[in-house]
Amino acid sequence: MIWRKLQSGALLTSLFACLGSGSLRVAAQDQPSPQTSRKEAAALAKAQAALTHGDPQEAIRILSDHLQTQPGDSSARLMLGQAFAVAGQNDLAESELQSVLKEAPENYVALAALGEIYERTGQPEKAEAMLARAAKAGHRQPEIRLEWAIVLARLHRYKESQSALAGLDPPADSGNRIAFYRLKASVASGLGNSLIAASEMEKALALKPQDPALLLATAAAQLQHKNWQRAAELANIVFNQTRDPSAGLLVLEATLGSHEDFHQVLEQLRNTALPQPEEVAFLQRLAELLIANGHVSESIDELQRAAELAPGRADLLFNSALAQFKAGQLDGALNSAEKSKGLTDTAEVEDLIGDIQEERGDNLVAVQSYQAAVKLAPEEEKYRISLAVELMQHQGFDAAKVVLQQAEEAQPKSWRIQLALGMVEHFTGSDAKASSILIHAADLAPDPDVALTFLGDIQVNQTSVPDSAAVDHICRYSDHHPKNGKMQLNCGALLFAQDYVAGKRTHVDEIVKRLRVAAGILAGDPAPHCELAKVYRSMDRWHEALPEAESCARMEVNSAEAHYRLAQIYRRLGSPEKSQQEMKLYEAASQRQADENKRRDETMKAFVYTIRRETPSPKQ
């Protein structure tokens, strides 16, 4: 939000104040006689007096008459432009000022006046261009720089606005000083400097500490800076005095941010009496704050009340259904969603009903809803992916593949569709084809991390030789993202698998380096230690293998492979008792070892979570 300009027409007033003295005369003229100069000065003085007394029409009359006999009097023409502007006749004002600029293109008064007229008439780009010229021609006069900074801020060109303000002293007048600090706060906020924004607002508040608007604006700035206590303190002053709902919402937001008990202020807000249209918007905002801070269940009452107040609004019923669904209230969610559908059937509500029915365990009805969503919005990838994922979760891989191939025809550049197609191939046992498709998905994605993560997991867990193209993609990505522990791990593990199958030790140093980096990044993850144990064991570096194998077995107690490997290492290092103990753990783990189906189930869960997270709603 950009703060209101310092004072309407302030720049015009300040620039034209000295016209009566002739100090701003700009057009080249023949030297006037003393008598002519006195007449010009008298005309300007009368016109200025008329403007001062709020009579622009009289000023227009005086100046128009004067210019009939003295058309070259640039000061009079400038003042006439001001008079037209004050009278709201902007086209005539612009015409007079442009006439001045034809004779004197660097007349900063005319440039600045035109800039303010453009600003007032909603033409900020044209205003900025004029004010920039005026600031340069007028030797960076403070009034012009300030007006220029305001326009730049309104255009969200905050860095340039900050430069225009640099070195300016705050105005002497209290009201303008407050507005000056608010402008600086707005610029700082636009630049992402919440600390400076809050500081500038505190300066403004210090000049008028009981002003409700300043209290709330400063509270909002402190909220942005996450100074929850100060924000609540300021907003509470207004809320306690006025019960202003906007102040109460600031108090609630600050209380939620500080993780303190919010129920008292929530109850006070719930008891706020407002006209019906205002109450609906208020309840929506209240619910948004609760949901944003993780209190979905508490938001349901607000959303349902809003839907009751505006029974014809399907969006309110949808929001209520979504909150109920997230809170686990499936029956209520379904009821609200069906009501929303009854008002307006959309792909979004059908998709939500599909999600609800899936959670209720009725996957056949869920499929029907997802199909309805696709029919309503066939161009949206989200709904085709939702349908495909539902089919995949219930082993309908062939049907899912058909859905995704149809989606691919409509959107061949969608990396999400390619990701889903690749995972269908994986779940049906075609890992080679899956890897090829996932590589394509990674090439299409703005950030290939997700596709490469699934690709890496497939390649690491397969028994055949890793695909060289997959290894190349994963290792190149890890080179460009050295702090991505998962990619370092997968690259190291795949390079080791390639060398091991080929009977080579070509990449030993690189493998160890990558796996050690991964172990440092992925604290608590046994995989880097398990891989390092494999590497050292393959090279007969038993003493180095031991601590890694111990970490692996300790962190992955149910892994039969980890205990077996550690037992071998203990035996080679002359610790038969420890070796026997690990063999017993190996036998116990073997009996409860997760089978391939369970591993695939875990992969499916990870895929479903990821694809839903990575597929935005069309309304986002």
FITIZA-712173 format. One line per field, with one value per residue (C-alpha): residue number from 1; y negated, z negated, x. Coordinates in nm, 3 decimals. Each point is the difference from the previous one (the first is absolute). Layout:
<nodes>
seq = (NUM,...) .
v = (Y,...) .
w = (Z,...) .
u = (X,...) .
</nodes>
This chain:
<nodes>
seq = (1,2,3,4,5,6,7,8,9,10,11,12,13,14,15,16,17,18,19,20,21,22,23,24,25,26,27,28,29,30,31,32,33,34,35,36,37,38,39,40,41,42,43,44,45,46,47,48,49,50,51,52,53,54,55,56,57,58,59,60,61,62,63,64,65,66,67,68,69,70,71,72,73,74,75,76,77,78,79,80,81,82,83,84,85,86,87,88,89,90,91,92,93,94,95,96,97,98,99,100,101,102,103,104,105,106,107,108,109,110,111,112,113,114,115,116,117,118,119,120,121,122,123,124,125,126,127,128,129,130,131,132,133,134,135,136,137,138,139,140,141,142,143,144,145,146,147,148,149,150,151,152,153,154,155,156,157,158,159,160,161,162,163,164,165,166,167,168,169,170,171,172,173,174,175,176,177,178,179,180,181,182,183,184,185,186,187,188,189,190,191,192,193,194,195,196,197,198,199,200,201,202,203,204,205,206,207,208,209,210,211,212,213,214,215,216,217,218,219,220,221,222,223,224,225,226,227,228,229,230,231,232,233,234,235,236,237,238,239,240,241,242,243,244,245,246,247,248,249,250,251,252,253,254,255,256,257,258,259,260,261,262,263,264,265,266,267,268,269,270,271,272,273,274,275,276,277,278,279,280,281,282,283,284,285,286,287,288,289,290,291,292,293,294,295,296,297,298,299,300,301,302,303,304,305,306,307,308,309,310,311,312,313,314,315,316,317,318,319,320,321,322,323,324,325,326,327,328,329,330,331,332,333,334,335,336,337,338,339,340,341,342,343,344,345,346,347,348,349,350,351,352,353,354,355,356,357,358,359,360,361,362,363,364,365,366,367,368,369,370,371,372,373,374,375,376,377,378,379,380,381,382,383,384,385,386,387,388,389,390,391,392,393,394,395,396,397,398,399,400,401,402,403,404,405,406,407,408,409,410,411,412,413,414,415,416,417,418,419,420,421,422,423,424,425,426,427,428,429,430,431,432,433,434,435,436,437,438,439,440,441,442,443,444,445,446,447,448,449,450,451,452,453,454,455,456,457,458,459,460,461,462,463,464,465,466,467,468,469,470,471,472,473,474,475,476,477,478,479,480,481,482,483,484,485,486,487,488,489,490,491,492,493,494,495,496,497,498,499,500,501,502,503,504,505,506,507,508,509,510,511,512,513,514,515,516,517,518,519,520,521,522,523,524,525,526,527,528,529,530,531,532,533,534,535,536,537,538,539,540,541,542,543,544,545,546,547,548,549,550,551,552,553,554,555,556,557,558,559,560,561,562,563,564,565,566,567,568,569,570,571,572,573,574,575,576,577,578,579,580,581,582,583,584,585,586,587,588,589,590,591,592,593,594,595,596,597,598,599,600,601,602,603,604,605,606,607,608,609,610,611,612,613,614,615,616,617,618,619,620) .
v = (0.000,-0.340,-0.277,-0.291,-0.286,-0.273,-0.247,-0.024,-0.266,-0.078,0.005,-0.231,-0.240,-0.016,-0.040,-0.276,-0.193,-0.228,-0.063,-0.341,-0.117,0.106,0.217,0.297,-0.180,0.233,-0.084,-0.211,-0.337,-0.347,-0.224,-0.146,-0.363,-0.087,-0.079,0.339,0.180,-0.169,0.104,0.360,0.009,-0.148,0.260,0.282,-0.132,-0.023,0.351,0.138,-0.165,0.156,0.344,-0.054,-0.079,0.311,-0.169,0.162,-0.122,-0.365,0.079,0.159,-0.313,-0.238,0.202,0.069,-0.373,-0.079,0.256,-0.150,-0.302,0.170,0.350,0.041,-0.037,0.347,-0.062,-0.087,0.310,0.215,-0.144,0.050,0.366,0.014,-0.169,0.249,0.286,-0.131,-0.038,0.363,-0.090,0.223,0.002,-0.380,-0.001,0.249,-0.208,-0.317,0.178,0.173,-0.345,-0.116,0.308,-0.062,-0.327,0.128,0.383,0.000,-0.214,0.207,-0.179,0.100,0.348,0.056,-0.145,0.232,0.290,-0.071,-0.034,0.338,0.152,-0.132,0.129,0.354,-0.011,0.088,0.098,-0.338,-0.174,0.172,-0.099,-0.368,-0.007,0.165,-0.277,-0.262,0.134,-0.019,-0.343,-0.145,0.102,0.270,-0.236,0.180,-0.047,0.150,0.286,0.084,0.005,0.208,0.248,0.037,0.085,0.241,0.179,0.026,0.163,0.245,-0.136,-0.009,-0.009,-0.313,-0.153,0.060,-0.179,-0.296,-0.029,0.030,-0.304,-0.166,-0.156,0.068,-0.288,-0.248,0.026,0.281,0.140,0.009,0.144,0.289,0.065,-0.018,0.272,0.212,-0.031,0.112,0.291,0.100,-0.009,0.205,0.254,0.024,0.071,0.277,-0.188,0.049,-0.133,-0.341,-0.008,0.054,-0.259,-0.267,0.070,-0.036,-0.345,-0.097,0.134,-0.195,-0.324,0.097,0.292,0.018,0.001,0.326,0.022,-0.045,0.253,0.262,-0.080,0.031,0.323,0.136,-0.096,0.173,0.308,0.008,-0.014,0.281,-0.220,0.167,-0.157,-0.360,0.061,0.140,-0.287,-0.267,0.171,0.071,-0.373,-0.057,0.324,-0.061,-0.353,0.055,0.373,-0.070,0.341,-0.084,-0.076,0.326,0.194,-0.153,0.100,0.355,0.025,-0.121,0.241,0.291,-0.095,0.003,0.339,-0.133,0.086,-0.166,0.121,-0.311,-0.240,0.252,0.005,-0.381,-0.010,0.258,-0.227,-0.297,-0.132,-0.107,-0.057,0.321,-0.070,-0.122,0.293,0.255,-0.157,-0.030,0.367,0.103,-0.201,0.144,0.353,-0.075,-0.108,0.312,0.232,-0.175,0.064,0.366,-0.030,0.151,0.145,-0.340,-0.157,0.222,-0.194,-0.323,0.155,0.163,-0.322,-0.188,0.262,-0.038,-0.378,0.030,0.325,-0.060,-0.005,0.334,-0.114,-0.038,0.351,0.128,-0.169,0.147,0.348,-0.033,-0.102,0.286,0.242,-0.119,0.029,0.359,-0.077,0.209,0.018,-0.374,-0.064,0.215,-0.173,-0.348,0.104,0.147,-0.323,-0.199,0.233,-0.053,-0.372,0.020,0.322,-0.065,0.214,-0.129,0.116,0.337,0.045,-0.076,0.246,0.258,-0.067,0.029,0.325,0.147,-0.076,0.153,0.318,-0.020,0.001,0.082,-0.315,-0.189,0.108,-0.120,-0.343,-0.028,0.097,-0.270,-0.254,0.097,-0.036,-0.347,-0.123,0.223,-0.252,0.005,0.248,0.004,0.190,0.259,0.060,0.034,0.265,0.186,-0.003,0.135,0.287,0.068,0.016,0.287,0.188,-0.132,-0.063,0.072,-0.242,-0.258,0.032,-0.069,-0.310,-0.131,0.069,-0.202,-0.276,0.020,-0.060,-0.315,-0.122,0.159,-0.242,0.081,0.143,0.109,0.217,0.151,0.064,0.184,0.201,0.098,0.119,0.206,0.181,0.055,0.141,0.241,0.123,-0.187,-0.181,-0.057,-0.175,-0.181,-0.139,-0.128,-0.180,-0.144,-0.138,-0.171,-0.136,-0.139,-0.169,-0.167,-0.109,-0.350,0.176,0.367,0.092,0.191,0.206,0.074,0.108,0.267,0.094,0.043,0.213,0.230,0.035,0.059,0.271,0.198,0.302,-0.066,-0.235,-0.366,-0.183,-0.217,-0.288,0.002,-0.003,-0.285,-0.212,0.062,-0.064,-0.316,-0.134,0.083,-0.182,-0.315,0.053,0.112,-0.048,0.237,0.302,0.234,-0.065,0.042,0.331,0.132,-0.109,0.167,0.319,0.027,-0.064,0.276,0.237,-0.068,0.062,0.310,0.172,-0.087,0.119,-0.343,-0.258,-0.296,-0.237,0.107,-0.340,-0.181,0.259,-0.027,-0.380,-0.018,0.250,-0.183,-0.329,0.173,0.141,-0.349,-0.150,0.284,0.027,0.294,0.169,0.344,0.023,-0.190,0.209,0.324,-0.093,-0.100,0.336,0.176,-0.204,0.058,0.369,0.046,-0.139,0.210,-0.317,0.172,-0.246,-0.287,0.211,0.085,-0.337,-0.055,0.348,-0.049,-0.329,0.163,0.290,-0.223,-0.244,0.267,0.273,0.189,0.036,0.360,-0.110,-0.252,0.261,0.262,-0.247,-0.100,0.368,0.059,-0.301,0.108,0.349,-0.141,-0.224,0.288,-0.066,0.332,-0.069,-0.326,0.170,0.271,-0.262,-0.184,0.329,0.052,-0.351,0.080,0.311,-0.187,-0.286,0.245,0.131,-0.346,-0.138,-0.225,0.168,-0.163,-0.079,-0.195,-0.198,-0.082,-0.104,-0.246,-0.131,-0.037,-0.202,-0.226,-0.046,-0.079,-0.257,-0.159,-0.020,-0.158,-0.252,-0.081,-0.034,-0.344,-0.076,-0.186,-0.287,-0.045) .
w = (0.000,0.093,-0.242,0.105,0.145,-0.237,0.085,0.307,0.233,-0.234,0.273,0.229,-0.285,-0.104,0.355,0.095,-0.327,0.126,0.348,-0.105,-0.056,0.350,-0.139,0.212,0.336,0.259,0.361,0.201,0.052,0.118,-0.289,-0.125,-0.088,-0.371,0.050,0.168,-0.278,-0.263,0.187,0.024,-0.367,-0.092,0.211,-0.153,-0.349,0.054,0.147,-0.286,-0.251,0.171,-0.019,-0.363,-0.079,0.182,0.310,0.296,0.249,-0.084,0.040,0.338,0.110,-0.108,0.156,0.325,0.043,-0.077,0.250,0.274,-0.005,-0.132,0.158,-0.069,-0.379,-0.103,-0.371,0.068,0.217,-0.275,-0.251,0.243,0.021,-0.379,-0.005,0.251,-0.204,-0.323,0.182,0.112,0.367,0.049,0.381,0.013,-0.274,0.196,0.316,-0.170,-0.164,0.323,0.165,-0.258,0.058,0.375,-0.072,-0.294,-0.006,-0.328,-0.194,-0.315,-0.128,0.305,0.000,-0.367,0.038,0.292,-0.204,-0.283,0.241,0.157,-0.345,-0.109,0.318,-0.038,0.245,-0.228,0.279,0.173,-0.338,-0.086,0.329,-0.050,-0.365,0.084,0.252,-0.247,-0.275,0.232,0.144,-0.340,-0.159,-0.204,-0.188,-0.311,0.082,0.346,-0.121,-0.261,0.254,0.233,-0.280,-0.067,0.363,0.020,-0.309,0.153,0.302,-0.237,0.110,-0.359,0.056,0.215,-0.249,-0.274,0.206,0.061,-0.375,-0.090,-0.189,-0.029,-0.335,-0.150,0.057,-0.286,-0.005,-0.230,0.240,0.292,-0.220,-0.095,0.365,0.083,-0.253,0.127,0.354,-0.111,-0.186,0.314,0.206,-0.258,-0.009,0.379,-0.016,-0.253,-0.291,-0.268,-0.275,0.168,0.090,-0.362,-0.117,0.239,-0.111,-0.363,0.087,0.152,-0.300,-0.241,0.154,-0.060,-0.245,-0.056,0.367,0.068,0.365,-0.089,-0.281,0.236,0.281,-0.241,-0.138,0.355,0.062,-0.323,0.105,0.325,-0.205,-0.222,-0.308,-0.132,-0.347,0.124,0.272,-0.251,-0.240,0.262,0.154,-0.344,-0.079,0.290,-0.047,-0.369,0.069,0.313,0.053,0.359,0.176,0.203,-0.321,-0.151,0.300,-0.049,-0.366,0.096,0.264,-0.247,-0.266,0.243,0.116,-0.356,-0.065,-0.302,-0.099,0.261,-0.112,-0.198,0.289,0.237,-0.216,-0.009,0.380,0.034,-0.200,0.231,0.156,0.364,0.297,0.200,0.300,-0.231,-0.236,0.281,0.103,-0.365,-0.070,0.307,-0.116,-0.349,0.140,0.224,-0.298,-0.195,0.292,0.082,-0.356,-0.006,-0.183,0.268,-0.239,-0.162,0.342,0.084,-0.209,0.178,0.345,-0.071,-0.144,0.312,0.218,-0.201,0.043,0.376,0.092,0.371,0.001,0.103,-0.078,-0.371,-0.015,0.184,-0.248,-0.286,0.156,0.053,-0.363,-0.126,0.222,-0.129,-0.357,0.060,-0.017,0.307,-0.030,-0.053,0.282,0.240,-0.097,0.056,0.328,0.132,-0.087,0.185,0.298,-0.012,0.051,0.255,0.121,0.068,0.058,-0.326,-0.210,0.181,-0.070,-0.367,-0.017,0.151,-0.274,-0.268,0.139,0.023,-0.368,-0.078,0.175,0.291,0.284,0.271,-0.078,-0.027,0.352,0.128,-0.155,0.141,0.342,-0.032,-0.083,0.315,0.208,-0.142,0.050,0.258,0.056,-0.363,-0.081,-0.370,0.046,0.238,-0.243,-0.291,0.195,0.099,-0.356,-0.134,0.250,-0.084,-0.373,0.067,0.247,0.307,0.179,0.353,-0.038,-0.159,0.292,0.246,-0.195,-0.009,0.368,0.084,-0.227,0.173,0.337,-0.137,-0.188,0.140,-0.193,-0.345,-0.220,-0.259,0.252,0.106,-0.365,-0.052,0.322,-0.113,-0.336,0.167,0.195,-0.320,-0.191,0.287,-0.003,0.301,-0.170,0.319,0.165,-0.326,-0.017,0.358,-0.066,-0.331,0.173,0.246,-0.294,-0.156,0.329,0.015,-0.365,-0.109,-0.295,0.074,-0.366,-0.044,0.319,-0.063,-0.357,0.115,0.285,-0.245,-0.240,0.285,0.129,-0.343,-0.095,0.325,0.031,0.357,0.114,-0.047,0.312,0.111,0.113,-0.339,-0.184,0.219,-0.070,-0.375,-0.036,0.213,-0.214,-0.320,0.136,0.039,-0.340,-0.233,-0.311,0.123,-0.215,0.171,0.342,-0.132,-0.155,0.314,0.224,-0.224,-0.035,0.375,0.089,-0.244,0.153,0.348,-0.112,-0.203,0.288,0.239,-0.249,0.004,-0.257,0.233,-0.220,-0.351,-0.123,0.149,-0.143,-0.352,0.019,0.110,-0.261,-0.280,0.110,0.000,-0.350,-0.127,0.154,-0.065,-0.375,-0.133,0.340,0.000,0.381,0.040,-0.274,0.149,0.343,-0.145,-0.180,0.334,0.173,-0.265,-0.027,0.376,-0.026,-0.307,-0.205,-0.299,-0.274,0.194,0.080,-0.367,-0.140,0.308,-0.025,-0.373,0.067,0.276,-0.218,-0.298,0.202,0.206,-0.258,0.218,0.293,0.038,0.255,-0.245,-0.276,0.241,0.136,-0.352,-0.101,0.291,-0.095,-0.365,0.111,0.228,-0.282,-0.250,-0.211,0.025,-0.294,0.149,0.336,-0.149,-0.174,0.329,0.173,-0.257,0.072,0.369,-0.040,-0.204,0.251,0.290,-0.145,-0.009,0.304,0.210,0.325,0.345,-0.013,-0.321,0.151,0.299,-0.233,-0.167,0.340,0.097,-0.315,0.068,0.362,-0.089,-0.259,0.237,0.309,-0.198,-0.152,0.334,0.198,-0.065,0.013,0.319,-0.223,-0.162) .
u = (0.000,0.134,-0.065,-0.221,0.201,0.106,-0.271,-0.226,0.133,0.289,0.260,-0.198,-0.062,0.365,0.128,-0.238,0.017,0.274,-0.138,-0.130,0.355,0.101,0.279,-0.108,-0.020,0.140,-0.086,0.238,-0.167,0.081,0.097,-0.334,-0.048,-0.029,-0.368,-0.062,0.189,-0.216,-0.317,0.119,0.089,-0.339,-0.183,0.196,-0.057,-0.378,-0.012,0.208,-0.232,-0.301,0.161,0.093,-0.363,-0.121,-0.135,0.179,-0.262,0.082,0.369,-0.071,-0.191,0.277,0.280,-0.188,-0.067,0.362,0.133,-0.216,0.231,0.316,0.006,0.370,-0.034,0.114,-0.058,-0.364,-0.040,0.150,-0.244,-0.287,0.097,-0.016,-0.340,-0.141,0.143,-0.154,-0.332,0.019,0.042,0.301,-0.001,0.018,0.265,0.211,-0.035,0.126,0.292,0.100,0.002,0.250,0.216,0.011,0.176,0.206,0.029,0.194,-0.246,-0.012,-0.311,-0.204,0.150,-0.083,-0.349,-0.072,0.137,-0.242,-0.293,0.084,0.030,-0.339,-0.163,0.131,0.291,0.294,0.242,-0.040,0.016,0.328,0.162,-0.093,0.108,0.332,0.070,-0.118,0.227,0.299,-0.083,-0.091,0.331,-0.179,-0.230,-0.132,-0.370,0.045,0.216,-0.261,-0.281,0.217,0.072,-0.374,-0.072,0.293,-0.130,-0.346,0.163,0.175,0.336,0.114,0.375,-0.031,-0.242,0.253,0.265,-0.232,-0.056,0.367,0.126,-0.343,-0.075,-0.344,-0.246,-0.037,-0.380,-0.117,-0.260,0.237,0.274,-0.229,-0.079,0.373,0.081,-0.290,0.131,0.346,-0.161,-0.188,0.319,0.190,-0.282,0.004,0.373,-0.061,0.160,-0.263,0.227,0.042,-0.370,-0.098,0.254,-0.133,-0.357,0.104,0.142,-0.334,-0.191,0.220,-0.130,-0.365,-0.002,-0.375,-0.102,-0.192,0.105,0.367,-0.027,-0.142,0.243,0.292,-0.143,-0.020,0.364,0.104,-0.197,0.194,0.319,-0.136,0.022,-0.315,0.001,0.030,-0.259,-0.249,0.068,-0.074,-0.302,-0.146,-0.009,-0.239,-0.194,-0.063,-0.121,-0.207,-0.054,0.103,0.001,0.310,0.186,-0.125,0.126,0.345,-0.010,-0.098,0.272,0.263,-0.123,0.003,0.349,0.131,-0.164,-0.184,-0.357,-0.221,-0.342,-0.095,0.055,-0.162,-0.311,-0.008,0.023,-0.274,-0.229,0.063,-0.320,0.032,-0.232,-0.051,0.232,0.277,-0.047,0.049,0.332,0.101,-0.074,0.199,0.301,-0.034,-0.002,0.299,0.207,-0.089,0.074,0.330,0.114,-0.100,-0.332,-0.222,-0.258,-0.060,-0.063,-0.296,-0.254,0.095,-0.023,-0.335,-0.139,0.113,-0.171,-0.321,0.005,0.053,-0.179,0.033,0.381,0.145,0.355,-0.081,-0.141,0.308,0.234,-0.199,0.018,0.375,0.059,-0.218,0.190,0.337,-0.131,-0.108,-0.373,-0.081,-0.378,-0.031,0.246,-0.200,-0.324,0.148,0.161,-0.326,-0.181,0.268,-0.038,-0.376,0.052,0.280,0.159,0.368,0.307,0.142,-0.293,-0.015,0.372,-0.056,-0.290,0.234,0.255,-0.268,-0.139,0.349,0.055,-0.339,0.113,-0.242,0.248,-0.256,-0.199,0.329,0.094,-0.337,0.055,0.352,-0.137,-0.266,0.274,0.191,-0.316,-0.068,0.359,0.168,0.280,0.118,0.277,-0.086,-0.323,0.141,0.286,-0.247,-0.193,0.318,0.136,-0.330,0.015,0.367,-0.072,-0.241,0.219,-0.182,0.327,-0.121,-0.292,0.230,0.239,-0.283,-0.107,0.357,0.065,-0.312,0.130,0.339,-0.164,-0.166,0.309,0.318,0.224,-0.141,0.274,-0.257,-0.181,0.333,0.086,-0.328,0.049,0.348,-0.128,-0.276,0.273,0.197,-0.296,-0.070,0.360,0.139,0.286,0.199,-0.295,-0.081,0.355,-0.015,-0.329,0.123,0.309,-0.235,-0.204,0.317,0.092,-0.343,-0.019,0.113,0.162,0.073,0.058,-0.328,0.030,0.369,-0.071,-0.246,0.234,0.287,-0.205,-0.106,0.355,0.154,-0.249,0.012,0.230,0.112,0.276,-0.101,-0.109,0.291,-0.227,-0.172,0.334,0.122,-0.312,0.010,0.373,-0.010,-0.284,0.188,0.306,-0.210,-0.168,0.279,-0.216,-0.271,0.082,-0.248,0.153,0.356,-0.107,-0.168,0.287,0.258,-0.206,-0.060,0.364,0.095,-0.257,0.141,0.358,-0.091,-0.182,0.284,0.264,0.167,0.102,-0.003,-0.201,0.103,0.118,-0.299,-0.241,0.141,0.002,-0.364,-0.117,0.183,-0.160,-0.339,0.060,0.078,-0.313,-0.245,0.046,-0.197,-0.029,0.166,0.033,0.333,0.161,-0.133,0.138,0.338,0.017,-0.063,0.271,0.268,-0.092,0.038,0.354,0.088,0.038,-0.154,0.098,-0.158,-0.304,-0.065,-0.124,-0.214,-0.153,-0.064,-0.176,-0.203,-0.115,-0.071,-0.209,-0.177,-0.063,-0.250,0.239,0.114,0.260,0.153,0.041,0.140,0.256,0.107,0.031,0.239,0.212,0.021,0.109,0.273,0.126,0.018,-0.312,-0.190,-0.232,-0.118,-0.032,-0.224,-0.211,-0.051,-0.092,-0.275,-0.127,0.024,-0.215,-0.261,-0.007,-0.031,-0.325,-0.152,0.181,-0.222,-0.088,0.008,-0.371,0.040,0.289,-0.218,-0.280,0.234,0.109,-0.366,-0.073,0.298,-0.108,-0.363,0.109,0.250,-0.219,-0.283,0.238,0.160,-0.325,-0.150,-0.368,-0.101,-0.120,0.341) .
</nodes>
